[in-house]
């Protein structure tokens, strides 16, 4: 049953990723009525939220947009930074939504950021511990139990990410609508694009949970056999 769930989630992940790229390409062809670029949208949103210590920079790649709280930068891919489309405005505003979360000390973001150092260290050893745990399961369940505990942290991180991403999109959509950055038609496109982006995190979280349950079932089965 777990394998079936994982196969379904793998298919869902592939579909959502394809759909996101398809939507981004589609809405990248729809010019923003006010002619603002993604960089200009980001800078305006930061200023109007009283944020003056965050830089907006261009980075390489497609859909590589992110907010870095450590150096306080909103990193936008070239298509978003220079683009004057609905997609560019939506993505730029979303990343600035994270900057706003940082400024107001949004609790899920603080919790997620606090987990990063632990996960950075644990991720270096987790796969090896899980592999060793599976190989040694008939001898002792302890290594696999440790691996499951570490993977549980990764799964928790995935689920904590969900409210962070949905809230950033909510802030972005509210701002671009109230400030007249988009018209009614463009608002619908922006909302659709950000919804598909959020779905990638939902599928990732469910996939992590399914994997955790798989290893947990191995651990429980090994304990019973011992």
Beta strands, then each sheet from edge to edge (+ up, - down):
strand 1: 55-59
strand 2: 66-68
strand 3: 73-77
sheet 1: 1+ 3+ 2-
end
